[in-house]
Amino acid sequence: MKIEILERSDKEVYIEMDVTDMTLLHPLVEVLIKDKNVDVAEYKIGHPELDKPVLHVRTKSGKPEAAIKKATKQIVETFTGLKEGFEKEF
């Protein structure tokens, strides 16, 4: 997946992501908004066929990049556990 940092500061980042649907962004935002150090976690979509979604994260404390890394790690762990559960049963 290709990402591009559009804007960055100590507490805020805007990232354009080359994804075709929101299947990946929705769980990421859901995990981010549960983080007590995150103030804002959202994604915006312009025209669905012309624009790429932009993830916006603003933190109360810490760097937004660190919050994103932590959230992606949690998502990977969750889906790995789900995969292992299915493999065990099937």
Secondary structure as a PSIPRED ss2 file (coil, helix, strand):
# PSIPRED VFORMAT (PSIPRED V4.0)

   1 M C   1.000  0.000  0.000
   2 K C   1.000  0.000  0.000
   3 I E   0.000  0.000  1.000
   4 E E   0.000  0.000  1.000
   5 I E   0.000  0.000  1.000
   6 L E   0.000  0.000  1.000
   7 E E   0.000  0.000  1.000
   8 R E   0.000  0.000  1.000
   9 S C   1.000  0.000  0.000
  10 D C   1.000  0.000  0.000
  11 K C   1.000  0.000  0.000
  12 E E   0.000  0.000  1.000
  13 V E   0.000  0.000  1.000
  14 Y E   0.000  0.000  1.000
  15 I E   0.000  0.000  1.000
  16 E E   0.000  0.000  1.000
  17 M E   0.000  0.000  1.000
  18 D C   1.000  0.000  0.000
  19 V C   1.000  0.000  0.000
  20 T C   1.000  0.000  0.000
  21 D C   1.000  0.000  0.000
  22 M C   1.000  0.000  0.000
  23 T C   1.000  0.000  0.000
  24 L C   1.000  0.000  0.000
  25 L H   0.000  1.000  0.000
  26 H H   0.000  1.000  0.000
  27 P H   0.000  1.000  0.000
  28 L H   0.000  1.000  0.000
  29 V H   0.000  1.000  0.000
  30 E H   0.000  1.000  0.000
  31 V H   0.000  1.000  0.000
  32 L H   0.000  1.000  0.000
  33 I H   0.000  1.000  0.000
  34 K C   1.000  0.000  0.000
  35 D C   1.000  0.000  0.000
  36 K C   1.000  0.000  0.000
  37 N C   1.000  0.000  0.000
  38 V E   0.000  0.000  1.000
  39 D E   0.000  0.000  1.000
  40 V E   0.000  0.000  1.000
  41 A E   0.000  0.000  1.000
  42 E E   0.000  0.000  1.000
  43 Y E   0.000  0.000  1.000
  44 K E   0.000  0.000  1.000
  45 I C   1.000  0.000  0.000
  46 G C   1.000  0.000  0.000
  47 H C   1.000  0.000  0.000
  48 P C   1.000  0.000  0.000
  49 E C   1.000  0.000  0.000
  50 L C   1.000  0.000  0.000
  51 D C   1.000  0.000  0.000
  52 K C   1.000  0.000  0.000
  53 P C   1.000  0.000  0.000
  54 V E   0.000  0.000  1.000
  55 L E   0.000  0.000  1.000
  56 H E   0.000  0.000  1.000
  57 V E   0.000  0.000  1.000
  58 R E   0.000  0.000  1.000
  59 T E   0.000  0.000  1.000
  60 K C   1.000  0.000  0.000
  61 S C   1.000  0.000  0.000
  62 G C   1.000  0.000  0.000
  63 K C   1.000  0.000  0.000
  64 P H   0.000  1.000  0.000
  65 E H   0.000  1.000  0.000
  66 A H   0.000  1.000  0.000
  67 A H   0.000  1.000  0.000
  68 I H   0.000  1.000  0.000
  69 K H   0.000  1.000  0.000
  70 K H   0.000  1.000  0.000
  71 A H   0.000  1.000  0.000
  72 T H   0.000  1.000  0.000
  73 K H   0.000  1.000  0.000
  74 Q H   0.000  1.000  0.000
  75 I H   0.000  1.000  0.000
  76 V H   0.000  1.000  0.000
  77 E H   0.000  1.000  0.000
  78 T H   0.000  1.000  0.000
  79 F H   0.000  1.000  0.000
  80 T H   0.000  1.000  0.000
  81 G H   0.000  1.000  0.000
  82 L H   0.000  1.000  0.000
  83 K H   0.000  1.000  0.000
  84 E H   0.000  1.000  0.000
  85 G H   0.000  1.000  0.000
  86 F H   0.000  1.000  0.000
  87 E H   0.000  1.000  0.000
  88 K H   0.000  1.000  0.000
  89 E H   0.000  1.000  0.000
  90 F C   1.000  0.000  0.000
